[in-house]
Amino acid sequence: MSQKYLTIVNRHYPPNPGITGESAWDLAKYLMEKHGIEVRIVHVKRSDLGGGQSRQPIGTTFEIPTIYKGKKGFLKLMAGFFDGLFLIIKTLRVCCGPVLCMTSPPLLPFWASWLLPLFGIRWALWSMDLFPEGFAADGLIKKTNPVYRFIRWVTYRFAPAQLFSLGPNQAKYIQENYAKTIPTSVIPCGVLLDQPRDEIQPAWRTEYDKIYFGYAGNLGDAHSSQFLLSFLNHFNPEKQHLVLALYGTKSVHVLEAAKGKRGVTILPNIPRSQLHYIDVHLVSLLDKWTHIAVPSKAMSSVCAGGAILFCGNKEADTWELLQSAGWHIEDGNQIDNQVETFLKQITILEVAKKKSAAIEVAESLKDKLLAGYEAVFEFTDF
């Protein structure tokens, strides 16, 4: 049997802790160990904050330098634009077999959608956060702007041979934009076959007669700081405890509000291997980001055996896939009242029921993950 190849292209890859890179790592590990696929990974050499576990890279890796490592808005935007171009140019030079293109940096699919077919390379899209829609949702550009309309037209002008999406609702949204039916599989981001689990209780989990809530990860443009601030205002430290490990554009304000507050623990990071020590994970996605982004930490949390309190649109894949293991807060003007009511009514027994349901949901997610990974293998066997 001849050797099969796959080339994955993405901004992040271990040892960078970004979750998209860890997802690529998990897929590469499966394909190499289960099917003997030779996996090549083209990525940007950088070190960022991220919600992934620290991993050692596997596969054959090819790095490119980024032109800018800072956080200033316009320069960061331009760096992402050119990083995407340089990643595809590097991919054209080193790829073997078909290419699996992810969606970071933001305009990577813009470059891939026409450059890869131009050189006769078969490619698939593995969708995470979607751009340029994310720029419009963030208010950086209007949907009527000619530049936005051109980039969006090019991005969806040439469809990939196959689509691997975060969830069924995002898949439907993407196919509507391509205006054609594309062979599609779901690979839920944040679900990993290699899910570490610490058996030694962390120092921050000290009381088992309280419900431990947690927010671990990015509190960025797509998330609701109002949701967390409302939680801080209404939780009862006699019965509930909140663990925060935040980074991102909206984290500073929330951390300032939480500092010194009784019943709150602030950590620099919560490893994936300790997520099961949190009972209920707080998850948010602003309505305007529905289908454009999916909080990966929600998937990781449920797979670790935790329940979720989700603030967002019920049409989001987060709720579509995880609702049996959680409660819902509608994103809107009544967040404060909804959070207050929830915190007054929630009991340890109800949490235990949701955590039990999470075990079944986690098995379903892992089945979807395996089916998606097998679909990637079949994609290499074309």
N, C-alpha and C positions, 0 to 999 in steps of 0.2 A: 504494500500500500504506500502510495506516495505521501510525502510530508505535506501537511496542511499548515497554512499560515493565517494569521490575523494581525492587522496593525490597528492599535487603538490610539486615538489622538485626543488629548485633553490638556488643559492648563495644569492641573494638579496630578501628582503621583507621589507615592511614598518615597522618601520619608516625610514629605509634606503631609500634614494631618488633615487636609481638606477632604470632606466626605465624598466628593465626586472621584477623587483620586483613590480613596480607599475602596470605592465601589468597583473601579477599574481593576484594582489589585485583586479583589475577591473573584471577579470574573476570570481574570488571567490565571489565577491559581487553579480554579476549577477546570478550565479548558486544558491547561498543561497537565494536570494530574489525572483527569478523567479521560481525556481524549488524545493526549500527546500533541496538542496543537503548539506550534512555535509562535509565541505572542511577542510582538514588538510594540513598544509604547513610546510615543513621541509626546513630550511634555515640556513645560517651561521650568527652568531651574529657579526656584524661589522658595521662601519659607514664610508661610502666613499663619495667622490664627485659623483654627479650624476645629470642627467637631468630631473629626475622625480619630481613630486609635493610631498610635505610633506604630508603623510597620516598616519592615525592611523590603526594599523593592525586589520584585521578581520579574522574570522575562528579560528580554533584551531592550534596554532603554536608550533613548536618544533625547538629549536635552538641548534646548535653545535658551540663550539669555534673554531676559526681559529688558526693554529699553527704559523702564522706569519702575522703581520699587516703592515709591511713596504713596500717599493717600490723597493728594490734592486732586479735586474733582476732574478738571479738564485734562490734566496730564495723565491721570489714571485711566480716563476714558480713551485717550489716544493710544496709550500703551496697550490696552486691551484690543483695540482695533488692529494695531500692527502686529501684536503677538499672535493674533489669529492668522494673519497672512503668513508670518514666518513659520508658524507651526505647519501650515499646509504645504509651504515650499519644502520644508524639511521632510514632511511625509512623502512628497513626490519623489524625493531622492532616496529614501531608505525603506519604503513600504514593501512588504511582501504579502501577496494575497489581497483579499478585500480589506477595506478600511471601515472601522467603526468610529464614527465621529461623534463626540459628545458636544455639549453646548457651552463650554467654558474654555477660553474667554468668550464674552457675550456674543461677538459676531463671528465666531468660528464657523457656524453653518453657512453664513453668508459667503465666505470664501470657499468652503468645501463644495457648496451646491453647484458651482460652475467650473471651478478649477479641476476637481477630481474627474468629472465626466469629460472635460476637455482633453484630459490625458488618458482616457479610456479606463479609468479605475472604477470598479464597482464599489459602491459604498452604502452604508446604513447609518441612520441617525439614531443615537441614543439620547433621548431628550431629558434634560434636567430642567433648569430654569430657561425660559424662552425669551429671546431678544430678536428684534428690537422692541417687542411689546413691553418688556421690562422697563425700558427707558421712558416710554410713555406713561406707564403706571407710576413711575417714580417722579413724573412731572418734569423730566429733563428735556423733553421735546413733545410737541403736539402731534397728534396722529395726522393732522392735515398738513404738516410740514413736508415740503417736497423731498427733502433728504430722507426723512423717515419712510415716506411712501416708496421711494426708490429702493432703499435697503430691504424693506419688507417684500417688495415685488421680486427682487432678485433672490432673496432667501427662500421664498416659496414657489419660485418659477420652475425650478428643476427638482423633482421629487427624488428621494433616495430609493434604492431598491427595496429597502425594508425599514420598518420603524420599530424601535424599542422605547416605549414610553413609561412614565412614572405611574400611570394609572389609566383606567378605561376612559374617564372623562377627558383627560388631557389628550389621549389618543384621538378621540372624536374631534376635539378642537383642532388639532394639527391636521388631520385629514381634510377637514372642511377648508382649511387655509390652502392646502395643496390642490383642493378641488378634484381629488381623485382618491380611489381606494388603494391603500398601500398595505401589503402584508404586515401585520402588526402583532407584537407580543408585549406583555407588561413585565417590566423589571422594576419593582418598587424600590426606590432609593432609600437607603438606610437599613435595608434588610440584607444580612450577610450570612453566608454559610459558616464562616469563621467568626462566631460571636463569643468573645472571651467573657468569663464570669468569675469575679473574685469571690472566694468563699470567706475571706477574712473581712469582718465588718469594718467599714471605714470609720474614722474617728468622728465624723460629723453625724453619723446615725447613732444616736444615744438613747432614744426613747421609743418604745413600741406601743405605748398607750396613746400615742398621737398619730394623726395622719400626716405623713411627710409629702408635701408638694414640692415640685422642683421645676425650674426652667434652666436647661443646660444647652448653651449654644448661642447662635447668632440672633441678636435682636436688631434686625436691620430694617431697611426701607419697606420690605414686604410684611413686616410684623407690627402688631399693635402694642405700643408702650402703654396706652390707656388701659388695656386689659390688665397688665401687670401692676400698674399704679392703683387700679381699683382693688385688685387682690390685696395689696399691701394695706390699703385703708380698711378692709373689712375682715381679714382673717383673724381668728381667735387664737392667740398664742398659748392659751390654756389647753386647747384641743388640737391645734394644728401648728405645723412647722414648715417654713419655706426655705428651700435651698436654692441659691442663685449662683450660676456660673455663666456670666454674660460677656459677650463682646458684640461689636457692631455699632452702627451709627446712632442708635437710640439707647444704647446701654448706659451711658454716663448719667443721664437724668434719673433713670430707674435706680441705679446703684447709689446715687446720692440720697434718694428718698428712703432707701432700705438701710443705709448705714446707721448702726447703733440701735436699730429697731429690735425689740424683744421678739424672740421666736424666728429670727432670720439668720441664716448662715450664708456668708458670701465666700465663694471659692474661686480660684483662678480657672479651674477646669474640673469637670467630672468625667473620668475615663468611661468609655463604653462599658467596661467590665464592672462598673459600680452602679449602672443605671437601675438595676433591680432592687436597690435599696431605697429608691424613691417610689412611693405608692401611687401618686397621681402626677403626671407630667403636664405642665401648662404649655399649650401650643396655640399659636395664633397665625392667621393669614388674612391680611386685609382683603376685602371683597374685590377690589380692583385688580388684585394679583391672582384671582382664581384661575386655574389652569396654566398660569404663567410660571408659578412656582409651587412646589409642594415641600412642606417642612420635613426633611429627612429624619430629624431627631424623633418625630412622632412615631415613625415606623420602627426605629431602633428601640424606642421606649417600650412599645407594645411587645416587640420580640423579646425584650428582657423580662417581660411579665408584668409590666406596669399598666395602669389605666391612664387615660388622657382626659383633660378638660380642654376642649377645642373651641376657640373663638374664631369664627369665620363663616363662610358661606357653605350651606349643606351640599351644594353642587361640587364642592372641592373634592378631589380624590382622597384627601386626608379623612374626610367624614365618610365618603363612599366605601373606603376599605376598612376603616377602624371603628365605625360607630358602635358596634357591639361591645367595645371595650372602653367606652367613654361617655361623657356628657357634652352637651353643646351649648355654647353662648353665641347668640346672634351678633355679628359685627354691626354696630350702629350706635344710635344715640342712647340706647338703654343698657349699655354694658354694665354700668355701675349697679343698677337695680338687679340685673340678672346675677351678677357675681355675689352681691350681698345675700340674695335669696338662696343661692346654691350653698354658700358657706354656712349659713344658718341651718340648713337641712341635711347636709351630708353627714353620714355616719361611717364608722369603721366597718360595720357589716356590709353596707352598700359598696364600699370600696373593695372589700374582699370578693364580692360577687363579680364586680367588673374585672378585677385582676384574674379571677378564674376564667372569665370569658376571654381575656387577653391571651391565655394559653392556646385556646382554639383558633383565635384570629391569627396568632403567630404561626401556627402550623399551616394555615391557609396561605399566608404570605410567603412562607418558605416554599410551598408547592408552586406558587406563581413564579417565584425566583428561579427555581430549578427548571420549570418549563421555559422561562425566558432564556436561561443559559443554554439549554438544549437547542432553542431556536437560533441562538447565535452560532452554535456549532454547526447546525444545518446550513446556516448562511455561508460558512466557510467551505461547505461541501458542494457548492454550486458548480 
